[in-house]
């Protein structure tokens, strides 16, 4: 059984995805709040995605990609997933 600290470690894929979303957001001059609103995602959930704490759903990923004006596959490619 994993200990408490192991369960709270961020999965590298979620961290890479979140860092890529943050990079794309900043390149577009968007605040976290503006991107969340555009993607119809709660702002606090958006923060969790960028920090690699949230395991994003497919629909949320598609809405994020649309709000960032990229394909979801491009986010995954840039994150090297």
C-alpha positions, -999 to 999 in steps of 0.1 A, spaced: 0 0 0 15 34 -10 23 57 19 7 92 22 36 110 6 35 88 -25 -2 94 -30 4 131 -30 32 131 -56 22 147 -89 23 124 -119 50 136 -144 25 135 -173 1 158 -154 29 182 -145 41 183 -181 6 189 -195 0 217 -169 33 234 -177 25 233 -214 -10 248 -208 6 275 -187 32 283 -214 6 285 -241 -16 307 -219 12 331 -212 23 332 -249 -13 344 -256 -13 370 -229 -41 354 -210 -47 353 -173 -56 320 -157 -90 334 -150 -95 345 -186 -85 311 -200 -107 293 -174 -137 315 -184 -131 309 -221 -128 272 -216 -158 271 -192 -135 256 -165 -136 267 -128 -106 290 -121 -94 270 -92 -96 238 -113 -75 257 -139 -49 263 -113 -48 226 -104 -44 217 -141 -14 240 -145 2 228 -113 -2 191 -124 -26 184 -95 -57 177 -116 -63 147 -139 -81 166 -167 -110 151 -186 -111 148 -223 -139 173 -226 -120 198 -205 -88 193 -226 -108 199 -258 -123 231 -244 -89 243 -232 -74 236 -266 -102 255 -283 -97 285 -259 -59 284 -266 -66 281 -304 -46 249 -308 -55 213 -313 -55 191 -282 -30 169 -300 -6 199 -302 -8 204 -264 1 167 -259 29 169 -285 44 200 -268 41 183 -234 60 153 -250 32 129 -239 
